[in-house]
Amino acid sequence: MKKLALLCGVGLLLASCAETVEVTQERSLKEIYADAYAEFNKQNYSNAAELFQSAEAQNPASEWASDSLIMLAFSRYMGKDYAGAILAIDRFMRFHPGHEEVPYVLYLRGMSYYNQVSDVRREPGMSAYALQQFQQLIDRFPTSKYAKDAENKVLILKNYIAGKVMYAARDDMQRQNWTSAITRLQSVVQTGQETVMTPEALYRLTEAYTAVGLEEQAYGYAKMLKLNFPDNEWTKKLK
């Protein structure tokens, strides 16, 4: 009888506890997704990113997984978390390489790098990464609606990179480090022929080769400058 009473006592205790414990039901994927979009529309990008990430992680094989990753990347991008956006895009490309939104995702990755490009003297290489992404988009999807803007970004970035190289080349010339200056200037001419820096690079090459006593090479670059840019201000500086 004592054992029976004890068991009954335990049962009453558990019943009493059960009445006070709140059971939290896991929200459905549809509910999380709806809340994520609501946060995004309110421009609460950090909250939206967390919810889109939760939606994708809860069921990575669902029909919404790819869209969740795209919106996760876009939310982080809009919140200026460019590194986080790139991580989300990398995951998307790993699991959904044949998705119809790949052109947009490549464009978003390019923009995530592009928006980190800074001052020409301090820029840590983001311009090269951005250029690579935009060029990949153009090469793979030349007719996509993002290709035209990617082409414009490529031209801007090539000018930017050429400007960065020219800045270093001018510094080399001031310090009379002619070998380094010539190498940098030649890279501008060879890889950035359509940039606004090309005429100056050709002019500076005539100066650099003249400084080291290689008159024939200097004459060759001067001739190239006159032939390709007859009316340019740097051509008019030639003696």
Disulfide bonds with the S-S distance in Angstrom:
none
